[in-house]
Amino acid sequence: MGGLDIPSILRQVAIAAVPILVAITFHEVAHGLAAYKMGDGTAKFSGRLTLNPLAHIDPIGTVLLPVILLITTQGQFVFGYAKPVPINPYNFRNPKRDMALSAAAGPGMNLALAVACVLLVKLVVNPLSGVLPEAIILPLFLMLRSGVLINVVLAAFNLIPVPPLDGGRVLAGFLPIRQADQLNRLEPYGMIIVIILIMTGLAGVFITPLIRLFMALLNLL
């Protein structure tokens, strides 16, 4: 374990754990709720319209991947994902449009959570910094700051326009039917494509400008 700073990593785990669980839980519930509002009750009947994170935890994406990233990046980068909420587009009134809208709800929720974290820091944490003990204020501040970054990264990553990521489904909703069908045929190979994009650094070409844009917008609050 040589150069690993175990205490620092454990602190990062403690700080990031709650924001990650909140981010992925609300992300998935937003998908399911949007689908439900547009006529598809699959997520509701599967018990996935709940804020109980246990219903959404994926052993690899929610537990193993974030821990590995915390260790390998010395706590500098954390990312995770949950079990996808089941959606049946055949229940939609307008499958092409409604699938895109339900897909957009996930990243949209993450951006809303990032805004909420910024506002909580400005309206709650900062005013109470001289009132409450540092032992309470500092962990709360660090968790909210982590929540901003986690939600922004999760939103940006999911907007990569490759199915089954949300960005691929949103793009399919804007394309003509023929081109949308061609894009959707990539779905069985989508995660392989995403992994290749990450390993080659090409994912960053798309994600980094989005993260910078979102963070710049948040700085206006």
N, C-alpha and C positions, 0 to 999 in steps of 0.2 A: 504493500500500500504506500510505500516510500514517500513520494512527494505530495500525496493527497492531504489536504487540510480538512480532516474529518470534522472537527468542531464547526468549521465554517460551512461545510456542506450540510451538516445537520441543521444549522441555523437557516440556511437557504431552503431546505426541505420544509421546515416549520413555517417559514414565511410564505412559501409558494403553494403549499398544499391546499389551503382553503381557497385562494383565488383560482387555482386550476379547477378544483371541484365545482366552484360556482360558475366559472366560465363555460365548462363543457356541459354542465347540467342545464343551464339556462339556454345554451346554444341548441341542444337537442329538443328541449321542451318548446322552444320557439318554432322549430321546424314542425313538430307535431301539432302545435296549437294553430299555426297558420293553415296547415293541411286540413285540420278539423273544421276551421271556420269556412273553408272552401269546399267542404263536402266529403272529405275523407276521414273516417273515424278510426282508421287502422291503428294509429298510435294510441288513441284513447282506449280502444278495446284491448290493446296489448299491455295496458298499464304503464305506458311511457309518458303520459301527461302528468308527471309528478316531479316535484322538486327534491324528492329523496334521491341523493346521488347514487345510492346502491343500485337503483334501477337502471342507471346509465353507465356504470363503471365497466370498462373493458380491461381485463387483466394486463394486456400488453400496452395499450394506448394510454390508459389512465394511471397505471402503476409502474410497469417496467420501463417504458420509454422515458418518462420524466426523470426517474431515478438515474438511469444511465446517462442522460444528458446532464443532469446536475453533477455527476461524478466526473464525466469526461470533459466538461467545460468549466470545471471548478466553480459551479454555481452561476456562471455568467449567462447561460441560456437554458430555458425550460420550455418544453412544449409537450402537449398531450392531446388525446382525443377520446371520445366516448363511443359506446355502441351506437351505430346509426339508428335513428328512429325509423320504424317501418312506415312507408308511404305507398299507397296504391293509386297511381295516377288515373286509373280507369274509373275511380270514384269522383273525379273532378268534373265540374261542369265544362271547363275549358282546359283539358289536360296540359297542353303546351304552355299556356300562360300561367296556370295555377301551379304547375310544377316549378316554374322559374320563381314565382313569388314565394312559395314555401321554402325553396332553397335559399333565397335571399334573406329570409327571416333569421337564419342562424347567424351569419356575419353581422346583420343589422343589430341583433341582440347584443353581440359582443361589443360593438361600438357604443351601444347605449350603456352597457356596463362600464366601459372605459370612461365615459362621460360622468357616470354616477360616482366612480372612484375619485375623479378629479374634483368634483363638487364636494364630496365628503371631506377631502383634504382641506379645501379652501373654506368651507362653511362650518366644519365641525372640528377637525383635528387642529388646524392652525389657531382658531380662537381659544381652544382649550389647552394649548401647549404650555401656557403659563399657570394653568389651574390644576390639571391632573398630573400625577407623578410621571416622570419620564419612562418608568417601567411599563406604563400603560400606553402612553402616547407614542413612543418610538416603535414598538411592534405594530401598532395600528397603522402608523404612517407607512412603515415598510411594506405591510401587507397590501395597503391601498395602492402604493406606488408599483408594487409587483402586479397588482390587478390590472392597472392601466396597460403595462407592457404585454402581459399575457393575453389580454383581450384584443389588443391591437394586432399582435402577431397572429393570433388564432383567426381573426377576421381576414387579415391579408392572405394568410396561407390558404384558407378555404376559398378565396376568390380566384385562385389559379384556375384558368379556364380549361380544365381537363376533367371530364367525368371520371369517377363519381363525386369529385369535389363540388362544392356548391357553385363555384364559378363556372364549371362546365355546364351545370344544369341551367344557370341563369343565362349563359351565352346561347344555349340551345333554344331558350324561349324567345330570343331576339332574331335568330336565324330563320330563313325560309325553311319550309318543311323538309325539303330534300337535303339541304346542308345540315339541318338539325339531326336528321336521321343518321347521316354520315358521322357526325360528332358523337352521337350516342353509341354508335357501334364500337367506339374506343373504350367504353366503360369496363369490359372484362380485363383490359390491359392498362386501365387508368392508373392504378397504384404503382405498377411497374414503371410507367412513364414518369410519374411524380418522383419516385425514388431516384431514377436516372437524372431528372432535373435537379434534385437536391445534391446528388453526388458530384455532378459536373459543375455545380454552382449556378446553373442557368435559372433555377428557381428564384435565386436572389435578385436576378435582373428584373423579375416581375414584382417580387415581394417587397424589396427594399424601398423602391419609390412609393409604394402604397403605405408602408409603415411611416415613412417620412411625412407623407401627406396627412395621414391620420393624426400623427403626433403634432404637426403644425396646427391643424385645426383645433386640437385639444388645448394647445397653448393659448388659443384665443379666448378660452373660457375665463 
